[in-house]
């Protein structure tokens, strides 16, 4: 049986013209051989598997060739070329710096440089992975590298140029090798397949080229693996199965479903992908690359940036026609945020699901105009409200003291804080967005907020308390503030509950206990704008009544309605309900909503 040789070794280039993807470098080296203008030291650097050591060997053979061709290639017929091809040349030495990195190894190498070549013009020393030399070895090498004997040429190769001493780099001619393009790798793989008698699909070779990540050696190794698995017929399906690569059709399907706002279908597809063993983070990364390629395919000027085969590029073009540019921009932003937060996330699958849900809702219109005959899509507006609340809370919790308006003087009288207005100017009114405190939050006035709201007329709020860092004994305030600012904006029960929760989150540290219990309450609008809060025990009722005025003022400021009245009463026995656990709430939600029950069964959702 004939000895098997892997493709990376069997089809290793033996001439400059056979090197793939480094035409500029090979042309420079051939010109140096033709003109005889050779440097005493060369540094070849670049990523793995792009031809650094191969070009060093070809260059060393061409330097010592006794009859080089007119274009600078070795003749392969003279004694020097034959000796090199048969691996018996005494003029070309290769040293692996990874295993010979000591001062003694370098000194032994220096001894060999003193002996002139027996055949040919030069002794060529190829030092591979030169960055692995120790600092002492580099220093021992410096003098010889700067002024070597006339018959010595050094060729250094490395994948990590930044680890080499600057004094070494300054003594060499530097050649930076480029990463292989996908098209270049595919062309080389086609040549190897034809010589080996292997049939193939171009999409399969495209997957192999992308998997190689710019390295020809890696591509040939993966090609051998795929050829062995496919038994001489390399197909797309067999390659993705062998290499455990996610089928790109999944990316196309996710984008198509997202454009149609089919969130449930996207979740089912995600579940199938994860069940096949693929990581959610890798899915998001691959989808981001896919969306980037679709974006590049929208313009003829950028389509050349696609690192794919011709057939795959056509598929990108077809999808690019259906995708609005704004959709692609927002999707990339959402996936980039997911990629940043993925490692820190405690529930990685949920993060991936939320990311795909947001992408599938980008093109969905708001549900404001949903008619009675349609089922309104509430999911997008729900996300907007949740994000708005989170942003508001984060801004209010920030401890950085905002700039002080010099035209406003603050005085304290009888325990109440009033803002006394300076002479009327364009800055004398302060705009406050819902849920933001008076001085904190955004420094930019909200365009939808009435400009007539004056803080001096609203009384004490929990925002005042956080800013003024008042002592615990100053918290108690039984009287409500009846000052009327004239604001009468309407609000819903949902908005009331949102601002109630936000207020509990902003309450001072010394009131953490009562704030936690207040979060379990659900204030309701009895007769607009009258608000009723039901408390389940007398002790908690007494505590809340002490700060009733401050609660009322905070809600009035957040909801922009100073006519609010607050009624706090003790719950009747029949109104007291047991507090449900997360599992009980989840089960109750499934009983009340059949669509949610079906989705939870489909995705196998559980609450621990």
N, C-alpha and C positions, 0 to 999 in steps of 0.2 A: 504493500500500500504506500502510495506516495506521501511524503511528509507534508502535513498541512501547515501553511503559513498564513497568519492573519492578514487581512487586507491592508491594514495600516503599515505593515512591514513590506508586504509583497508589492504594493503599488506606491512605495515611497519614491518621490521624484529623484531622478539621477541627473537632471540638468536644470538650468534656470528656467527654460521654457515650460517645463513640466510643473513648476510651482504654481499653485492656484492662489489667486487673490492678493499677490504681492508684486504686481507688475512694476511699480515705481522703484521698489528696492532692488529687484533683480536687474532692472535696466541700469541702475547706478553701479551695481557690482560688476556687471559685464563691461561697462564702459571703463571702470577702473582696471580691469584685466587687460582690455585692449590697449589702453594708453600706458599701462605700466606704472601708473601713479597710485601706489599702494601705501596705505598708512601702516604704522607698526602695531596698532591696536584698534580693534573694533568691538563695539558693544551692541549685541542684538537683544532687544527687549520687547516684550509683548505677552499676551495671554497664552495659555497652554494650547498646544496642538495646532499652531498656525505656521510652523515651518522654520523656527529659529535654528535648531540644530541641523536640520536638513540643509538649509541655505549655507550654514557654516561649513558643512562637509563639501557641498558642491563648490563653494568658493575656494576652499583649501585645495581641492583637486584642480580647479582651473588655474590657480596661482602657480602650481608646480607642473602644469602641462607643458611639454616641450614643443608642441605644435598646436596652440590654441586656434580655434576657428576665427573667421573675420568678425563675428558678432560677440566674441568673448567667451564662448563655450569651450569646455574641454574636448579634446579630440577622441578620447577613449581608446586610442590605438598605441600611444607611446608607452614606454616602460613605466613611467610614473603613474599614468592613468590606470594601466593594467594592475600595477601593484596595489593601488588604492581600491579598485573594484574587487580585487581578490583578498582584501583586508590583510595585506602583508607589507604595507608601506611603512618605512621607518622615518618618514619625514612628517607625518601627520599624527599627532598625539591627542587623545581625548582624556580629559580628567573630569571625574564627577566630584564637584566641590562639596556635595552633600555628605559624602563619606570620606573625603580627603580634605578636610578643612583646617588642619592644624598647621603650625609654623613649620614643622618637620617636612610635611608634604610639599609645601611651597619651596622650601630650601632644596629638596630633591629635584623639583621641577627646574629650579634655577641652574642646577648643575648640568642638566641636560641641554640647556640653551647654549652652553659654551661649545658644544660639539657641532661643527658645520654639517650640512646634509651631504650624503654620499651620492644621491641621485636627485636631480631637480635643483631649484634655486633657493627654496626657503624651507625652514622648519616651522610648521604651523601647529600651535597649541590651542586646542579648543577646550575651554573650561566651561562646563555646563553647570547651571544653577550656582553661578558665582556668588550670589548674595548669601550663600550658606557659609562662606569663609568667615572665620573668626576675625575679630578686630586686629589681633596680633598678626594673623596671616596676611590680612590686607596691608598692614604696615610693612611687613617683610617683602611684599610684592611690589611696593610702590616704586622703588628705585629702578628695578629691572623693567617694569612696565613703561617708565618714562624714557629710558635710554637703553633699549634692548640691543643686542648684537644686530648687525645689518642683515643677517640671514634668518631672523626670527620675526614671526608675526603672531600676535595673540588675537584670538576671537573669543570673546566672553558672551555667554548667553544667560539670560535670567528672565523670570516671570515677575520679579518684584524689584523694579529699578530703584524704588525709594529706599531700599535697605542697603544699597551700595554707598560706600563713602564718597563724598563729593570729590575728594582728591583722586579717586580712581576714575570717576566719570569724566573729569576734566582732561584726562590723558587719552581718551578714546574717541573715535568717531562713532556717533550714536545712530542706530537704525531702529526706528519704532515700527514693529510689525502690526498690521491691522487685523482686527477680528474678521473672520470669514463671513461673507454674506450668505443668506439662505439660498439665493440663486446660484452662487458659486459652488456651494456644497452640493446642491442638487445636480448640477452639471457633472461634477466629479463622480458622484454616486451612479449616475447613468452610465458613465464610461466604464466603471468597475463592473456594474451589472451586465453590461453587454459582453465584456471580456469573460465573465464567469458564466455566461449563459443563463442568467437569472431574469425572469420576467417580473414586472413591477407595475404598480399604479403610481402616478405622479403624486397623488395626495399622500400616499404612504411615504414616499421619499421626502415630501414636505414636512411630515411629522418628525421624521428622523433628523432632518436638518435643523428644525426648531429645537429638538431635544439636545442637539450637540452644542447649542449656545455659542456658536462662532468658532468651534474647534474642529478642524478636519480629522484629526486623529480620533476624537470622540465620535464623530459621525461615522467613520469607517468601523469602529468597534460596535456601535449600535447596529450598523448595517449587517455586520456578520451575525449578530445575535438574532436580528429579525429574519435573515435568510435561513438560519438554522431552524427557527420556530416555524416559518412558513414553508419550509422544504422546497425552496427554489422558486416560489411564486409569492412575491411580497405584495399583499393587499392591504388596503387601508384598515379594514376591520380587524385583521389579524395583528397588525402593528400596534394599534391602540390597545388591544387586548394583551399583547406581550409586554408592552412598555408601561401598562397601567396608566395610560394618558386619557384624560377626559375628552370625549368626542366633541369636536367644535360645533356639531349640530345642536348641542345643548345650549351653547351661547346664543346661537341664532334664534333658537326657540324662546329663550328667556326674553330677548329683546322684542321679538314679535308679540309675545303675550303681554309684555309691559306696555307696548304701544296701544294695545286693545284694553288695557286696565283689567286684565284677567288675573287678579291677585291670587285667587284660590288655585288656579292652574299652575302658577309659578311656585306656590308652596308645595304642591304635589310633586312637581318636577324636582324641586330642591330635595324633598324627602327621598325620592328615588336615587338621586345622585349620592346623597350621604349614605344611604343603605348599601351602595356599591363599594363603599370604603373610601370615598374621596373626602378630603378635608374641606370644611367650609371656607377657611381662609384662602386655600389654593383656588377654590371656585371663584371667590371675589377677585383675586389677583388675575386669574385667567380672563374673567369677564371684563375687567378693566382694560386689559390688553386688546380684547376683542372690540370694545367700544372705541378705543383709540384708533384701531385699524378702520372701523366704520367711518369715523370722523375724517381720517386721512383720505378715504375713498370718495368723499363728497366733492373733492376739488381735483381737477386734473393736475394742478401744480404739485399737490402733496401726495398723489397716488404712488409716485415713485418711492415714497418712504415706507411703503408696505413691504415687510420682510416675509413674503409668502410666495407660493407658486402662482402660475397664471390662472388656473381654474379657481383657486381660493380667492384670488383678487376679484374675479368676476362676481363671486357670491357676495363679497363685501360691497361691491358697487351696487348690486341689486338691493341690498338692505339699506344702503346709504340713501337711496332714493326715497325710501319710506320714512326715514328718521329725521325729524326736525333737528337743526343744529342746536337749538336751545335744550332739547331733550338730552342730547349727547353730552353737552357741557355739564348739566346738572347731575346726570348719572355718574360722570367721572368724579365730580366733587363729592357725591355721596359715598362712592366706593373708596375714594382716597381717605375720607374720614373713618370709614370702617377699617381700612387697613392700618391706620394709625392706632385705633383703639382695640384692635383684635387681641393683641397679646395681653393687655391689661384686663380684658373682659372676663368676668367670672362665669358668664353664660354665653359661650361663643356662638352656639347655634342660634340663640335668640337674637344676638347682634346681627348675624347673617340674614335671618328672616326679616328683621326690621329694615335692614338695608334694601333687600329685594322688594319689600312692600312699598318703601318710599319710592323706589325707582318705578314700580308699576303704577304709582299714583301721580307721576309727574305730569302726564298729559291729561289727567282726569279733570274735568271742569268742576268748579265749586258747586256745592249742592244748594246754593241759594234759590235757584229757579226750579227746583224739583217740583213737579206737579203732583196732583193727587193720584193720577193714574200711573205714575212711575215709582219705582223703589229708589229713593234718594241714596246716593253714595256718601255715607257719612264718614268714611274712614279718613279721607284726606283732611277734612276740616277738623276731625278729632286730633290728628297729629299736629295740626297747626296750633290748636288750643293748648295741647300738652307742652309743646315747645315754647309757646308764649309764656305759660305759667312758670316753666323751669327757668327761662331766661330772666323773668321778673324776680323770682326768688333769689337767683344768684346775684343779681345786681343789688338787691336790698340787703343781702347778708354781708356784702363786701364792706370791709372796715375802713377803707381809705376815705379820709375826710374830704368832701367835695369843696371846690372854691366857694368862698363866701361872697355874697353880693354886698358890695360896699355901701349900696344905697339903702340897705335894710338893717335896722337896729333891732336887736332882740332884748327884750326885758322880761323879767319874771315878777308876777304879782299874784299873791294869795295862792301860790302853788300852780298857777296856770301860766302857760307860755304864749305870748302874743307877739306876732310880727308887726311892728309899726312901720308903715310905709313912708319912705322918703318922698320928696316932691315927685309928682307924676312924670315918669319918663317912659320910653319904649321898653325898658327893662324892669319896670316896677312890678309887673305881673309875672307870676310864675306858673308855667304849665306843668301839670302833673298827669302822667299816664296812669291807667288803672293798675293798681297793685304796686306802684312805685312810691317810695317815700318822697317827702317834699324836697329834700336836698340831695338825696342819693339818686341812684338809677342813672338814666341817660342824661347827659349834659345837653342834648339836643331837644328843644321843645317839640312835643307831639303836634303834628298839624291838625289832628282831629279833636284836640282838647280845647275847650273854651278858654279864652285868655282872661276871663274875668274872675277865676277862682283865686281868692286871696287866703293865704294860710292863717292869717290872724282871726278869721271868722269861723274856723272849723273846730278849734279847741284842741285838747290833748289827744294824741293818738299814740299807738305803740311805736310808730316810726319816730316820733319826738323822743320817746323814752330811750330808744336805742342810740339816738344821736347825742342825747344829753348825758347818757350814762348815769341816770338818776339812781339814788339809793333805794333799797327795797321799801322803806317806810313811805316813800313818796309815790308808790304805785297806787295806793288805795284812793279811790275817787268814786263816791256814790252818786254824785249829781251828774246829770247829762248836760251837755252844752246845747242850748237851744238857739244859738246864733245861726242865722239863715244866710247862706251865700247866694241864694237865688237859683242854684242848680237843681234841675228837675229831670235828669236823664232817666229813661226807663231802663230796667234791667230784668233779667229772667232768674228763675230759681237756679239754673245751672251757673250763671255768672255769680250769683250770691254764694253758692257753695264753693266755687273756685276762690273767691276773695276771702271767704271764711277760712279755708285751709291755708291760704297764703298768709293771712294774719297770724294764725297759730304758729306757723313756721318762723315768723319774725318776732315773736314775743321774747322778752329778755330771758337770760339764762336762769335767773332766780324764779321764773314762772314756768319752768319746763314741765313740772308736774301737771299743773292745771291746763297748760297748752296741749299736752298729750291727751287728756281726757276730753277737752273741747273738740279735738279732731274727730272723735266718735259721734259728735252731735251733727244733726242735719237741719240747719235753720230753713224755714219756709216762709214764703210770702202769703200772709193771710188775706189782707186787703191792701193792695199797693198804695203807698210804699211801707205798710206796716209789716214788721218781721217778727216771727215768733220762734223762740228757742225753748225746747222741752228738755229739762234736766231730770235724771232718773233718781237723784237722792238729795236730801236736804242740805247735807254738808257741802256738796259741790255747788248747790244753788247759792248758799251764803257766800262762798268764795267768789263766784262769778258776779254776784250783785255788787261786790266791792269795786269791781272794775267795769261795771256796766256802761258808764259814761264813756270810758276810753274805747270800749268795743264799738259803741254806736258811732263815735267820731271817726274811727278807723274805717268802718264800713261806708260811712257817708263820703269820706274822701276817696276811697277806692272805687265806689260805684257812681260817684259824681251826682249824688242826690242828697241834699242837706235836709230834706223833709222826712227822712227815714225815722221811724219810731221802733224801738226795740222792746219786746215783751218777753220776759224770761219767767217761766213758770215750772212748777214741779209736775212731773209726769203722773198720770193716773195709773192705777195698777194694771189695767188692761193695755196700756200703751207701752209698758216695759217689755222689751224683747231681748232674748239672749244674744250675746255677741257671738257671731259665727266665725269659725276658723277659715283660713284660705281654702282648705279642701271643701268645707261646707258651702262656701260662697261659689266655688267652681261647680259643684254638683247642682246647686240651685240655679245657676246660670244655664247649665245644660238642660235642666228641666223646663225652664221658661223659654228657651230659644232653641228650636229644633235645628236651625241652620248651623248654630254654633256647635251643637252636639254632633252633627254630621262631620263638621270640619275637624273637631277634636278627635273623633274616632279615626278619620282618614289620616291625620298626622300623628296619631297615637300620643296625644298630649296627656300629661299627668301632673298632679300637684302633690309634692312630697309633704 
